[in-house]
């Protein structure tokens, strides 16, 4: 059984806050099963976007897995915003979480 999206997001927000990492919930989606997109903004005009990994990558020991939604490690923040706009048009139930971290640390479980 998969952890509800709203519970995972609340835990992620709390974990970031406890580590003094600025994090914001930009968009609330479907509580039970909305897709989560996480933007890591380095505050220098570059960012990274992480999207849900395919279900074929799921592991029992990890609640949610993510993958980078673009080829390069960092892209222009405007390009991330364009990707989020397309995703939102496609899936109105998605969640958007934004982390502001000049070091660009990624604390997500990645595939």
Secondary structure as a PSIPRED ss2 file (coil, helix, strand):
# PSIPRED VFORMAT (PSIPRED V4.0)

   1 X C   1.000  0.000  0.000
   2 X C   1.000  0.000  0.000
   3 X C   1.000  0.000  0.000
   4 X C   1.000  0.000  0.000
   5 X H   0.000  1.000  0.000
   6 X H   0.000  1.000  0.000
   7 X H   0.000  1.000  0.000
   8 X H   0.000  1.000  0.000
   9 X H   0.000  1.000  0.000
  10 X H   0.000  1.000  0.000
  11 X H   0.000  1.000  0.000
  12 X H   0.000  1.000  0.000
  13 X H   0.000  1.000  0.000
  14 X H   0.000  1.000  0.000
  15 X H   0.000  1.000  0.000
  16 X H   0.000  1.000  0.000
  17 X H   0.000  1.000  0.000
  18 X H   0.000  1.000  0.000
  19 X C   1.000  0.000  0.000
  20 X C   1.000  0.000  0.000
  21 X C   1.000  0.000  0.000
  22 X E   0.000  0.000  1.000
  23 X E   0.000  0.000  1.000
  24 X E   0.000  0.000  1.000
  25 X E   0.000  0.000  1.000
  26 X E   0.000  0.000  1.000
  27 X E   0.000  0.000  1.000
  28 X C   1.000  0.000  0.000
  29 X C   1.000  0.000  0.000
  30 X C   1.000  0.000  0.000
  31 X C   1.000  0.000  0.000
  32 X C   1.000  0.000  0.000
  33 X C   1.000  0.000  0.000
  34 X C   1.000  0.000  0.000
  35 X C   1.000  0.000  0.000
  36 X E   0.000  0.000  1.000
  37 X E   0.000  0.000  1.000
  38 X E   0.000  0.000  1.000
  39 X E   0.000  0.000  1.000
  40 X E   0.000  0.000  1.000
  41 X E   0.000  0.000  1.000
  42 X C   1.000  0.000  0.000
  43 X C   1.000  0.000  0.000
  44 X C   1.000  0.000  0.000
  45 X C   1.000  0.000  0.000
  46 X E   0.000  0.000  1.000
  47 X E   0.000  0.000  1.000
  48 X E   0.000  0.000  1.000
  49 X E   0.000  0.000  1.000
  50 X E   0.000  0.000  1.000
  51 X E   0.000  0.000  1.000
  52 X E   0.000  0.000  1.000
  53 X C   1.000  0.000  0.000
  54 X C   1.000  0.000  0.000
  55 X H   0.000  1.000  0.000
  56 X H   0.000  1.000  0.000
  57 X H   0.000  1.000  0.000
  58 X C   1.000  0.000  0.000
  59 X C   1.000  0.000  0.000
  60 X C   1.000  0.000  0.000
  61 X C   1.000  0.000  0.000
  62 X C   1.000  0.000  0.000
  63 X C   1.000  0.000  0.000
  64 X C   1.000  0.000  0.000
  65 X C   1.000  0.000  0.000
  66 X E   0.000  0.000  1.000
  67 X E   0.000  0.000  1.000
  68 X E   0.000  0.000  1.000
  69 X C   1.000  0.000  0.000
  70 X C   1.000  0.000  0.000
  71 X C   1.000  0.000  0.000
  72 X C   1.000  0.000  0.000
  73 X C   1.000  0.000  0.000
  74 X C   1.000  0.000  0.000
  75 X E   0.000  0.000  1.000
  76 X E   0.000  0.000  1.000
  77 X H   0.000  1.000  0.000
  78 X H   0.000  1.000  0.000
  79 X H   0.000  1.000  0.000
  80 X H   0.000  1.000  0.000
  81 X H   0.000  1.000  0.000
  82 X H   0.000  1.000  0.000
  83 X H   0.000  1.000  0.000
  84 X H   0.000  1.000  0.000
  85 X H   0.000  1.000  0.000
  86 X H   0.000  1.000  0.000
  87 X H   0.000  1.000  0.000
  88 X H   0.000  1.000  0.000
  89 X H   0.000  1.000  0.000
  90 X H   0.000  1.000  0.000
  91 X C   1.000  0.000  0.000
  92 X C   1.000  0.000  0.000
  93 X C   1.000  0.000  0.000
  94 X C   1.000  0.000  0.000
  95 X E   0.000  0.000  1.000
  96 X E   0.000  0.000  1.000
  97 X E   0.000  0.000  1.000
  98 X E   0.000  0.000  1.000
  99 X E   0.000  0.000  1.000
 100 X E   0.000  0.000  1.000
 101 X C   1.000  0.000  0.000
 102 X C   1.000  0.000  0.000
 103 X C   1.000  0.000  0.000
 104 X C   1.000  0.000  0.000
 105 X C   1.000  0.000  0.000
 106 X C   1.000  0.000  0.000
 107 X C   1.000  0.000  0.000
 108 X C   1.000  0.000  0.000
 109 X C   1.000  0.000  0.000
 110 X E   0.000  0.000  1.000
 111 X C   1.000  0.000  0.000
